[in-house]
Amino acid sequence: MKVLIINGPNLNLLGTREPSIYGTATLEEVGDRCRALGAEHGLEVEFLQSNYEGQIVEWIHEAIDSAQALVINAAAYTHTSVAIHDALKSYHGYKIELHISNPHLRESFRHISFVSPVVDAVVAGFGVGGYSLVVEHLNDVLQEGALTRTR
Ligand code: CA2
């Protein structure tokens, strides 16, 4: 079973700036943790980051034929990208939107998500611990058969 975790713009800066919002772990450390946790459960986790919208769209297309689940922290593109919204619509595996912070506690422009209407679940506000939560959850839904879907 393969899981793709896609991270959007500026998340490569994780752990280097704004620690009060995003914490002190680097994206590399978060990726290592996700891969290790996945491996404990026999899940292959691919962990990616790009600052480019088109690259993210292409990774979503690639997931169509290669991944059973997709996790996306589209970062700022969450609030702007019709292209990512449309690409996610074409991916029919299990999909989760993830945010480190809770965007609803922040500026009003972060209250709109183009991702939420086309995913199965949203995780926000758990800090980088949200990534571990979703890998554990994906083990339950993909391998233990505990999948419920409302869309
Ligand atoms: O809380 C999240 O995970 C966000 O997706 C992060 C995005 C923000 O635009 C969303 O509204 C919520 C920003 C990612 C920027 O990441 C940085 C990390 C460290 C230092 C600077 C930026």
Backbone and ligand atoms as CSV (ligand in chain L), in Angstrom:
chain,resi,resn,atom,element,x,y,z
A,1,MET,N,N,0.851,-1.200,0.000
A,1,MET,CA,C,0.000,0.000,0.000
A,1,MET,C,C,0.884,1.246,0.000
A,2,LYS,N,N,0.556,2.179,-0.893
A,2,LYS,CA,C,1.370,3.393,-0.967
A,2,LYS,C,C,0.547,4.644,-0.614
A,3,VAL,N,N,1.175,5.520,0.155
A,3,VAL,CA,C,0.565,6.779,0.575
A,3,VAL,C,C,1.457,7.921,0.093
A,4,LEU,N,N,0.841,8.907,-0.540
A,4,LEU,CA,C,1.594,10.074,-0.993
A,4,LEU,C,C,1.241,11.255,-0.087
A,5,ILE,N,N,2.265,11.900,0.477
A,5,ILE,CA,C,2.042,13.101,1.297
A,5,ILE,C,C,2.676,14.274,0.559
A,6,ILE,N,N,1.827,15.228,0.154
A,6,ILE,CA,C,2.295,16.363,-0.649
A,6,ILE,C,C,2.236,17.639,0.192
A,7,ASN,N,N,3.335,18.364,0.185
A,7,ASN,CA,C,3.432,19.638,0.915
A,7,ASN,C,C,3.666,20.791,-0.049
A,8,GLY,N,N,2.969,21.893,0.197
A,8,GLY,CA,C,3.018,23.032,-0.714
A,8,GLY,C,C,4.024,24.104,-0.318
A,9,PRO,N,N,3.823,25.300,-0.883
A,9,PRO,CA,C,4.830,26.356,-0.821
A,9,PRO,C,C,5.209,26.804,0.586
A,10,ASN,N,N,6.502,27.050,0.720
A,10,ASN,CA,C,7.143,27.573,1.938
A,10,ASN,C,C,7.282,26.550,3.061
A,11,LEU,N,N,6.692,25.378,2.902
A,11,LEU,CA,C,6.819,24.385,3.981
A,11,LEU,C,C,8.244,23.840,4.085
A,12,ASN,N,N,9.065,24.094,3.053
A,12,ASN,CA,C,10.493,23.756,3.160
A,12,ASN,C,C,11.186,24.594,4.245
A,13,LEU,N,N,10.527,25.679,4.689
A,13,LEU,CA,C,11.107,26.537,5.736
A,13,LEU,C,C,10.750,26.067,7.148
A,14,LEU,N,N,9.974,25.015,7.223
A,14,LEU,CA,C,9.518,24.517,8.530
A,14,LEU,C,C,10.705,24.322,9.486
A,15,GLY,N,N,10.518,24.763,10.725
A,15,GLY,CA,C,11.567,24.592,11.737
A,15,GLY,C,C,12.608,25.698,11.722
A,16,THR,N,N,12.528,26.582,10.740
A,16,THR,CA,C,13.548,27.642,10.657
A,16,THR,C,C,12.978,29.018,10.953
A,17,ARG,N,N,11.642,29.178,10.802
A,17,ARG,CA,C,10.976,30.471,11.036
A,17,ARG,C,C,9.602,30.228,11.644
A,18,GLU,N,N,9.054,31.264,12.266
A,18,GLU,CA,C,7.699,31.213,12.833
A,18,GLU,C,C,7.445,29.970,13.696
A,19,PRO,N,N,8.363,29.682,14.644
A,19,PRO,CA,C,8.177,28.468,15.451
A,19,PRO,C,C,6.919,28.498,16.329
A,20,SER,N,N,6.432,29.719,16.650
A,20,SER,CA,C,5.237,29.783,17.506
A,20,SER,C,C,4.005,29.259,16.760
A,21,ILE,N,N,4.033,29.328,15.442
A,21,ILE,CA,C,2.896,28.813,14.652
A,21,ILE,C,C,3.165,27.385,14.183
A,22,TYR,N,N,4.386,27.140,13.683
A,22,TYR,CA,C,4.641,25.876,12.975
A,22,TYR,C,C,5.556,24.906,13.713
A,23,GLY,N,N,6.083,25.326,14.892
A,23,GLY,CA,C,6.937,24.421,15.657
A,23,GLY,C,C,8.392,24.474,15.211
A,24,THR,N,N,9.194,23.569,15.768
A,24,THR,CA,C,10.641,23.622,15.528
A,24,THR,C,C,11.162,22.439,14.703
A,25,ALA,N,N,10.319,21.471,14.421
A,25,ALA,CA,C,10.774,20.331,13.611
A,25,ALA,C,C,10.922,20.761,12.156
A,26,THR,N,N,11.937,20.235,11.484
A,26,THR,CA,C,12.090,20.534,10.057
A,26,THR,C,C,11.203,19.596,9.237
A,27,LEU,N,N,10.983,19.998,7.979
A,27,LEU,CA,C,10.153,19.151,7.109
A,27,LEU,C,C,10.820,17.797,6.891
A,28,GLU,N,N,12.142,17.809,6.837
A,28,GLU,CA,C,12.870,16.547,6.656
A,28,GLU,C,C,12.605,15.604,7.840
A,29,GLU,N,N,12.622,16.184,9.054
A,29,GLU,CA,C,12.348,15.358,10.244
A,29,GLU,C,C,10.914,14.815,10.225
A,30,VAL,N,N,9.984,15.663,9.781
A,30,VAL,CA,C,8.581,15.212,9.724
A,30,VAL,C,C,8.449,14.077,8.697
A,31,GLY,N,N,9.117,14.253,7.554
A,31,GLY,CA,C,9.077,13.217,6.521
A,31,GLY,C,C,9.676,11.906,7.007
A,32,ASP,N,N,10.808,12.010,7.717
A,32,ASP,CA,C,11.457,10.794,8.246
A,32,ASP,C,C,10.511,10.058,9.194
A,33,ARG,N,N,9.831,10.845,10.062
A,33,ARG,CA,C,8.907,10.253,11.030
A,33,ARG,C,C,7.750,9.542,10.310
A,34,CYS,N,N,7.212,10.192,9.278
A,34,CYS,CA,C,6.094,9.588,8.530
A,34,CYS,C,C,6.528,8.296,7.848
A,35,ARG,N,N,7.719,8.321,7.228
A,35,ARG,CA,C,8.206,7.114,6.540
A,35,ARG,C,C,8.425,5.979,7.527
A,36,ALA,N,N,9.013,6.323,8.707
A,36,ALA,CA,C,9.302,5.292,9.709
A,36,ALA,C,C,8.004,4.703,10.262
A,37,LEU,N,N,7.045,5.576,10.557
A,37,LEU,CA,C,5.751,5.135,11.084
A,37,LEU,C,C,5.020,4.266,10.059
A,38,GLY,N,N,5.063,4.703,8.798
A,38,GLY,CA,C,4.443,3.922,7.731
A,38,GLY,C,C,5.083,2.548,7.632
A,39,ALA,N,N,6.420,2.514,7.687
A,39,ALA,CA,C,7.144,1.238,7.542
A,39,ALA,C,C,6.755,0.269,8.662
A,40,GLU,N,N,6.527,0.802,9.884
A,40,GLU,CA,C,6.106,-0.064,11.004
A,40,GLU,C,C,4.810,-0.788,10.675
A,41,HIS,N,N,3.988,-0.156,9.830
A,41,HIS,CA,C,2.680,-0.730,9.479
A,41,HIS,C,C,2.678,-1.341,8.075
A,42,GLY,N,N,3.828,-1.377,7.440
A,42,GLY,CA,C,3.878,-1.922,6.087
A,42,GLY,C,C,3.310,-0.983,5.037
A,43,LEU,N,N,3.274,0.323,5.363
A,43,LEU,CA,C,2.809,1.317,4.384
A,43,LEU,C,C,4.013,2.025,3.784
A,44,GLU,N,N,4.047,2.133,2.468
A,44,GLU,CA,C,5.112,2.910,1.833
A,44,GLU,C,C,4.667,4.377,1.782
A,45,VAL,N,N,5.421,5.250,2.431
A,45,VAL,CA,C,5.068,6.674,2.465
A,45,VAL,C,C,6.043,7.459,1.596
A,46,GLU,N,N,5.497,8.142,0.588
A,46,GLU,CA,C,6.323,9.063,-0.201
A,46,GLU,C,C,5.981,10.479,0.259
A,47,PHE,N,N,7.000,11.257,0.625
A,47,PHE,CA,C,6.805,12.563,1.255
A,47,PHE,C,C,7.450,13.622,0.377
A,48,LEU,N,N,6.641,14.533,-0.166
A,48,LEU,CA,C,7.128,15.468,-1.185
A,48,LEU,C,C,6.807,16.918,-0.812
A,49,GLN,N,N,7.606,17.828,-1.317
A,49,GLN,CA,C,7.326,19.270,-1.130
A,49,GLN,C,C,7.661,20.021,-2.406
A,50,SER,N,N,6.798,20.972,-2.782
A,50,SER,CA,C,7.132,21.864,-3.897
A,50,SER,C,C,6.559,23.252,-3.646
A,51,ASN,N,N,7.280,24.241,-4.169
A,51,ASN,CA,C,6.792,25.619,-4.129
A,51,ASN,C,C,6.011,25.971,-5.388
A,52,TYR,N,N,5.820,24.970,-6.293
A,52,TYR,CA,C,5.215,25.226,-7.598
A,52,TYR,C,C,3.867,24.517,-7.741
A,53,GLU,N,N,2.851,25.290,-8.066
A,53,GLU,CA,C,1.495,24.755,-8.193
A,53,GLU,C,C,1.416,23.629,-9.232
A,54,GLY,N,N,2.037,23.852,-10.411
A,54,GLY,CA,C,1.970,22.859,-11.482
A,54,GLY,C,C,2.612,21.541,-11.089
A,55,GLN,N,N,3.698,21.612,-10.318
A,55,GLN,CA,C,4.348,20.386,-9.845
A,55,GLN,C,C,3.402,19.612,-8.925
A,56,ILE,N,N,2.699,20.329,-8.073
A,56,ILE,CA,C,1.756,19.668,-7.157
A,56,ILE,C,C,0.628,19.003,-7.949
A,57,VAL,N,N,0.127,19.703,-8.976
A,57,VAL,CA,C,-0.914,19.122,-9.842
A,57,VAL,C,C,-0.396,17.838,-10.484
A,58,GLU,N,N,0.860,17.849,-10.962
A,58,GLU,CA,C,1.403,16.655,-11.615
A,58,GLU,C,C,1.558,15.500,-10.629
A,59,TRP,N,N,1.969,15.791,-9.397
A,59,TRP,CA,C,2.085,14.717,-8.399
A,59,TRP,C,C,0.716,14.111,-8.096
A,60,ILE,N,N,-0.326,14.952,-8.084
A,60,ILE,CA,C,-1.681,14.412,-7.844
A,60,ILE,C,C,-2.068,13.492,-9.010
A,61,HIS,N,N,-1.754,13.894,-10.240
A,61,HIS,CA,C,-2.044,13.030,-11.402
A,61,HIS,C,C,-1.318,11.698,-11.283
A,62,GLU,N,N,-0.036,11.753,-10.874
A,62,GLU,CA,C,0.740,10.511,-10.754
A,62,GLU,C,C,0.136,9.586,-9.698
A,63,ALA,N,N,-0.441,10.197,-8.650
A,63,ALA,CA,C,-1.027,9.391,-7.568
A,63,ALA,C,C,-2.218,8.571,-8.056
A,64,ILE,N,N,-2.878,9.035,-9.127
A,64,ILE,CA,C,-4.086,8.349,-9.615
A,64,ILE,C,C,-3.801,6.870,-9.849
A,65,ASP,N,N,-2.641,6.559,-10.422
A,65,ASP,CA,C,-2.320,5.160,-10.737
A,65,ASP,C,C,-1.353,4.517,-9.763
A,66,SER,N,N,-0.917,5.264,-8.738
A,66,SER,CA,C,0.157,4.672,-7.932
A,66,SER,C,C,-0.076,4.672,-6.424
A,67,ALA,N,N,-1.022,5.483,-5.918
A,67,ALA,CA,C,-1.153,5.575,-4.455
A,67,ALA,C,C,-2.591,5.283,-4.014
A,68,GLN,N,N,-2.716,4.563,-2.915
A,68,GLN,CA,C,-4.044,4.225,-2.380
A,68,GLN,C,C,-4.631,5.387,-1.575
A,69,ALA,N,N,-3.749,6.275,-1.092
A,69,ALA,CA,C,-4.224,7.430,-0.330
A,69,ALA,C,C,-3.297,8.606,-0.579
A,70,LEU,N,N,-3.874,9.787,-0.424
A,70,LEU,CA,C,-3.120,11.015,-0.661
A,70,LEU,C,C,-3.413,11.986,0.492
A,71,VAL,N,N,-2.350,12.559,1.033
A,71,VAL,CA,C,-2.477,13.568,2.081
A,71,VAL,C,C,-1.897,14.841,1.501
A,72,ILE,N,N,-2.631,15.957,1.626
A,72,ILE,CA,C,-2.101,17.196,1.056
A,72,ILE,C,C,-2.180,18.354,2.042
A,73,ASN,N,N,-1.003,18.946,2.296
A,73,ASN,CA,C,-0.952,20.262,2.929
A,73,ASN,C,C,-0.581,21.212,1.801
A,74,ALA,N,N,-1.596,21.778,1.177
A,74,ALA,CA,C,-1.360,22.634,0.006
A,74,ALA,C,C,-0.865,24.017,0.415
A,75,ALA,N,N,-0.702,24.230,1.738
A,75,ALA,CA,C,-0.219,25.514,2.270
A,75,ALA,C,C,-1.044,26.667,1.678
A,76,ALA,N,N,-0.401,27.738,1.207
A,76,ALA,CA,C,-1.166,28.898,0.731
A,76,ALA,C,C,-2.058,28.563,-0.466
A,77,TYR,N,N,-1.669,27.550,-1.280
A,77,TYR,CA,C,-2.516,27.177,-2.429
A,77,TYR,C,C,-3.879,26.639,-1.989
A,78,THR,N,N,-3.968,26.203,-0.725
A,78,THR,CA,C,-5.263,25.777,-0.184
A,78,THR,C,C,-6.329,26.833,-0.444
A,79,HIS,N,N,-5.909,28.095,-0.272
A,79,HIS,CA,C,-6.874,29.200,-0.267
A,79,HIS,C,C,-7.040,29.863,-1.631
A,80,THR,N,N,-6.322,29.350,-2.635
A,80,THR,CA,C,-6.335,30.027,-3.955
A,80,THR,C,C,-6.500,29.108,-5.159
A,81,SER,N,N,-6.170,27.820,-5.034
A,81,SER,CA,C,-5.896,27.039,-6.247
A,81,SER,C,C,-7.070,26.209,-6.776
A,82,VAL,N,N,-7.663,26.692,-7.860
A,82,VAL,CA,C,-8.677,25.911,-8.571
A,82,VAL,C,C,-7.994,24.729,-9.272
A,83,ALA,N,N,-6.729,24.920,-9.702
A,83,ALA,CA,C,-6.004,23.837,-10.391
A,83,ALA,C,C,-5.816,22.627,-9.467
A,84,ILE,N,N,-5.465,22.878,-8.211
A,84,ILE,CA,C,-5.292,21.766,-7.266
A,84,ILE,C,C,-6.655,21.160,-6.913
A,85,HIS,N,N,-7.668,21.986,-6.763
A,85,HIS,CA,C,-9.042,21.500,-6.538
A,85,HIS,C,C,-9.445,20.534,-7.654
A,86,ASP,N,N,-9.248,20.950,-8.915
A,86,ASP,CA,C,-9.653,20.118,-10.052
A,86,ASP,C,C,-8.852,18.821,-10.114
A,87,ALA,N,N,-7.543,18.906,-9.847
A,87,ALA,CA,C,-6.711,17.693,-9.883
A,87,ALA,C,C,-7.171,16.717,-8.802
A,88,LEU,N,N,-7.468,17.216,-7.614
A,88,LEU,CA,C,-7.906,16.333,-6.522
A,88,LEU,C,C,-9.226,15.647,-6.861
A,89,LYS,N,N,-10.082,16.337,-7.607
A,89,LYS,CA,C,-11.361,15.742,-8.019
A,89,LYS,C,C,-11.158,14.481,-8.846
A,90,SER,N,N,-10.035,14.460,-9.609
A,90,SER,CA,C,-9.762,13.322,-10.486
A,90,SER,C,C,-9.094,12.167,-9.758
A,91,TYR,N,N,-8.705,12.374,-8.531
A,91,TYR,CA,C,-8.070,11.304,-7.754
A,91,TYR,C,C,-9.148,10.663,-6.889
A,92,HIS,N,N,-9.373,9.348,-7.079
A,92,HIS,CA,C,-10.506,8.718,-6.408
A,92,HIS,C,C,-10.105,7.858,-5.217
A,93,GLY,N,N,-8.798,7.836,-4.868
A,93,GLY,CA,C,-8.384,7.162,-3.630
A,93,GLY,C,C,-8.793,8.004,-2.425
A,94,TYR,N,N,-8.419,7.525,-1.239
A,94,TYR,CA,C,-8.771,8.233,-0.002
A,94,TYR,C,C,-7.901,9.481,0.134
A,95,LYS,N,N,-8.517,10.633,0.421
A,95,LYS,CA,C,-7.795,11.917,0.423
A,95,LYS,C,C,-7.981,12.668,1.737
A,96,ILE,N,N,-6.887,13.201,2.251
A,96,ILE,CA,C,-6.956,13.985,3.487
A,96,ILE,C,C,-6.271,15.335,3.272
A,97,GLU,N,N,-6.949,16.396,3.704
A,97,GLU,CA,C,-6.346,17.745,3.751
A,97,GLU,C,C,-5.731,17.912,5.139
A,98,LEU,N,N,-4.508,18.406,5.172
A,98,LEU,CA,C,-3.816,18.565,6.455
A,98,LEU,C,C,-3.270,19.984,6.602
A,99,HIS,N,N,-3.417,20.541,7.804
A,99,HIS,CA,C,-2.758,21.811,8.136
A,99,HIS,C,C,-2.107,21.693,9.507
A,100,ILE,N,N,-0.946,22.272,9.621
A,100,ILE,CA,C,-0.218,22.264,10.900
A,100,ILE,C,C,-0.949,23.159,11.900
A,101,SER,N,N,-1.282,24.372,11.449
A,101,SER,CA,C,-2.054,25.301,12.285
A,101,SER,C,C,-3.543,25.071,12.020
A,102,ASN,N,N,-4.380,25.794,12.779
A,102,ASN,CA,C,-5.816,25.792,12.483
A,102,ASN,C,C,-6.123,27.086,11.725
A,103,PRO,N,N,-6.288,27.002,10.385
A,103,PRO,CA,C,-6.468,28.223,9.592
A,103,PRO,C,C,-7.666,29.055,10.040
A,104,HIS,N,N,-8.660,28.422,10.679
A,104,HIS,CA,C,-9.866,29.162,11.092
A,104,HIS,C,C,-9.609,30.083,12.281
A,105,LEU,N,N,-8.491,29.882,12.959
A,105,LEU,CA,C,-8.125,30.777,14.054
A,105,LEU,C,C,-7.267,31.941,13.568
A,106,ARG,N,N,-7.012,31.977,12.253
A,106,ARG,CA,C,-6.077,32.953,11.704
A,106,ARG,C,C,-6.805,33.964,10.798
A,107,GLU,N,N,-6.074,34.629,9.911
A,107,GLU,CA,C,-6.666,35.684,9.072
A,107,GLU,C,C,-7.850,35.119,8.266
A,108,SER,N,N,-8.791,36.022,7.931
A,108,SER,CA,C,-10.009,35.546,7.254
A,108,SER,C,C,-9.704,34.937,5.879
A,109,PHE,N,N,-8.606,35.389,5.209
A,109,PHE,CA,C,-8.319,34.809,3.889
A,109,PHE,C,C,-7.932,33.331,3.986
A,110,ARG,N,N,-7.617,32.867,5.215
A,110,ARG,CA,C,-7.284,31.441,5.376
A,110,ARG,C,C,-8.523,30.603,5.707
A,111,HIS,N,N,-9.686,31.248,5.809
A,111,HIS,CA,C,-10.890,30.516,6.196
A,111,HIS,C,C,-11.524,29.793,5.021
A,112,ILE,N,N,-11.097,30.175,3.804
A,112,ILE,CA,C,-11.620,29.519,2.602
A,112,ILE,C,C,-10.646,28.453,2.156
A,113,SER,N,N,-11.171,27.248,1.876
A,113,SER,CA,C,-10.318,26.181,1.339
A,113,SER,C,C,-10.907,25.652,0.048
A,114,PHE,N,N,-10.079,25.636,-1.009
A,114,PHE,CA,C,-10.481,25.010,-2.267
A,114,PHE,C,C,-10.239,23.503,-2.226
A,115,VAL,N,N,-9.590,23.036,-1.158
A,115,VAL,CA,C,-9.259,21.613,-1.020
A,115,VAL,C,C,-10.369,20.864,-0.271
A,116,SER,N,N,-10.895,21.480,0.797
A,116,SER,CA,C,-11.873,20.786,1.662
A,116,SER,C,C,-13.052,20.147,0.920
A,117,PRO,N,N,-13.630,20.804,-0.108
A,117,PRO,CA,C,-14.802,20.202,-0.749
A,117,PRO,C,C,-14.507,18.930,-1.547
A,118,VAL,N,N,-13.218,18.616,-1.769
A,118,VAL,CA,C,-12.894,17.459,-2.624
A,118,VAL,C,C,-12.040,16.424,-1.893
A,119,VAL,N,N,-12.087,16.425,-0.554
A,119,VAL,CA,C,-11.355,15.405,0.220
A,119,VAL,C,C,-12.303,14.693,1.180
A,120,ASP,N,N,-11.824,13.570,1.728
A,120,ASP,CA,C,-12.640,12.795,2.678
A,120,ASP,C,C,-12.564,13.355,4.087
A,121,ALA,N,N,-11.425,13.959,4.442
A,121,ALA,CA,C,-11.231,14.360,5.829
A,121,ALA,C,C,-10.273,15.533,5.901
A,122,VAL,N,N,-10.394,16.300,6.982
A,122,VAL,CA,C,-9.517,17.455,7.207
A,122,VAL,C,C,-8.906,17.344,8.598
A,123,VAL,N,N,-7.588,17.519,8.678
A,123,VAL,CA,C,-6.873,17.515,9.959
A,123,VAL,C,C,-6.168,18.861,10.079
A,124,ALA,N,N,-6.423,19.593,11.171
A,124,ALA,CA,C,-5.807,20.919,11.318
A,124,ALA,C,C,-5.619,21.251,12.786
A,125,GLY,N,N,-4.504,21.934,13.081
A,125,GLY,CA,C,-4.313,22.470,14.418
A,125,GLY,C,C,-3.597,21.543,15.387
A,126,PHE,N,N,-3.095,20.410,14.915
A,126,PHE,CA,C,-2.364,19.474,15.778
A,126,PHE,C,C,-0.854,19.689,15.714
A,127,GLY,N,N,-0.416,20.798,15.112
A,127,GLY,CA,C,1.010,20.968,14.898
A,127,GLY,C,C,1.505,19.911,13.916
A,128,VAL,N,N,2.828,19.683,13.908
A,128,VAL,CA,C,3.336,18.669,12.967
A,128,VAL,C,C,2.927,17.263,13.399
A,129,GLY,N,N,2.421,17.131,14.633
A,129,GLY,CA,C,1.878,15.835,15.095
A,129,GLY,C,C,0.726,15.364,14.235
A,130,GLY,N,N,0.087,16.288,13.499
A,130,GLY,CA,C,-1.002,15.902,12.599
A,130,GLY,C,C,-0.542,14.896,11.541
A,131,TYR,N,N,0.724,15.020,11.122
A,131,TYR,CA,C,1.238,14.092,10.098
A,131,TYR,C,C,1.269,12.659,10.636
A,132,SER,N,N,1.726,12.505,11.893
A,132,SER,CA,C,1.752,11.151,12.483
A,132,SER,C,C,0.329,10.625,12.663
A,133,LEU,N,N,-0.579,11.523,13.084
A,133,LEU,CA,C,-1.977,11.105,13.261
A,133,LEU,C,C,-2.547,10.542,11.963
A,134,VAL,N,N,-2.270,11.221,10.838
A,134,VAL,CA,C,-2.873,10.747,9.586
A,134,VAL,C,C,-2.244,9.435,9.129
A,135,VAL,N,N,-0.946,9.248,9.379
A,135,VAL,CA,C,-0.342,7.967,8.965
A,135,VAL,C,C,-0.970,6.822,9.786
A,136,GLU,N,N,-1.154,7.043,11.099
A,136,GLU,CA,C,-1.818,6.025,11.938
A,136,GLU,C,C,-3.241,5.770,11.428
A,137,HIS,N,N,-3.940,6.854,11.117
A,137,HIS,CA,C,-5.317,6.730,10.630
A,137,HIS,C,C,-5.350,5.961,9.301
A,138,LEU,N,N,-4.391,6.257,8.427
A,138,LEU,CA,C,-4.375,5.581,7.128
A,138,LEU,C,C,-4.104,4.096,7.293
A,139,ASN,N,N,-3.303,3.736,8.295
A,139,ASN,CA,C,-3.120,2.313,8.569
A,139,ASN,C,C,-4.465,1.688,8.926
A,140,ASP,N,N,-5.238,2.356,9.777
A,140,ASP,CA,C,-6.559,1.835,10.165
A,140,ASP,C,C,-7.482,1.689,8.955
A,141,VAL,N,N,-7.564,2.748,8.139
A,141,VAL,CA,C,-8.567,2.708,7.067
A,141,VAL,C,C,-8.136,1.847,5.883
A,142,LEU,N,N,-6.835,1.830,5.589
A,142,LEU,CA,C,-6.397,1.080,4.399
A,142,LEU,C,C,-6.171,-0.388,4.712
A,143,GLN,N,N,-5.656,-0.665,5.913
A,143,GLN,CA,C,-5.247,-2.038,6.186
A,143,GLN,C,C,-6.174,-2.756,7.167
A,144,GLU,N,N,-6.853,-1.992,8.016
A,144,GLU,CA,C,-7.739,-2.626,8.996
A,144,GLU,C,C,-9.197,-2.547,8.540
A,145,GLY,N,N,-9.412,-1.946,7.373
A,145,GLY,CA,C,-10.765,-1.934,6.801
A,145,GLY,C,C,-11.748,-1.028,7.516
A,146,ALA,N,N,-11.243,-0.015,8.231
A,146,ALA,CA,C,-12.138,0.867,9.001
A,146,ALA,C,C,-12.535,2.105,8.209
A,147,LEU,N,N,-12.687,1.959,6.905
A,147,LEU,CA,C,-12.947,3.124,6.059
A,147,LEU,C,C,-14.434,3.503,6.046
A,148,THR,N,N,-14.718,4.767,6.376
A,148,THR,CA,C,-16.063,5.302,6.164
A,148,THR,C,C,-15.910,6.539,5.302
A,149,ARG,N,N,-16.793,6.681,4.319
A,149,ARG,CA,C,-16.691,7.829,3.413
A,149,ARG,C,C,-18.048,8.477,3.253
A,150,THR,N,N,-18.052,9.786,3.309
A,150,THR,CA,C,-19.316,10.483,3.140
A,150,THR,C,C,-19.421,11.142,1.771
A,151,ARG,N,N,-18.341,11.168,1.023
A,151,ARG,CA,C,-18.455,11.838,-0.280
A,151,ARG,C,C,-18.718,10.800,-1.362
L,1,CA2,O1,O,-1.070,25.414,8.863
L,1,CA2,C1,C,-0.703,24.998,7.764
L,1,CA2,O2,O,-0.187,23.897,7.608
L,1,CA2,C2,C,-0.829,25.909,6.540
L,1,CA2,O3,O,-1.164,25.091,5.430
L,1,CA2,C3,C,0.551,26.528,6.351
L,1,CA2,C4,C,0.607,27.536,5.211
L,1,CA2,C5,C,-0.517,28.569,5.344
L,1,CA2,O4,O,-0.531,29.406,4.203
L,1,CA2,C6,C,-1.882,27.909,5.502
L,1,CA2,O5,O,-2.857,28.924,5.682
L,1,CA2,C7,C,-1.896,26.963,6.695
L,1,CA2,C8,C,1.943,28.281,5.209
L,1,CA2,C9,C,3.131,27.395,5.141
L,1,CA2,C10,C,4.353,28.225,5.387
L,1,CA2,O6,O,5.250,27.457,6.151
L,1,CA2,C11,C,6.231,28.091,6.843
L,1,CA2,C12,C,6.871,27.336,7.773
L,1,CA2,C13,C,7.858,27.916,8.525
L,1,CA2,C14,C,8.220,29.218,8.304
L,1,CA2,C15,C,7.579,29.967,7.350
L,1,CA2,C16,C,6.586,29.398,6.607
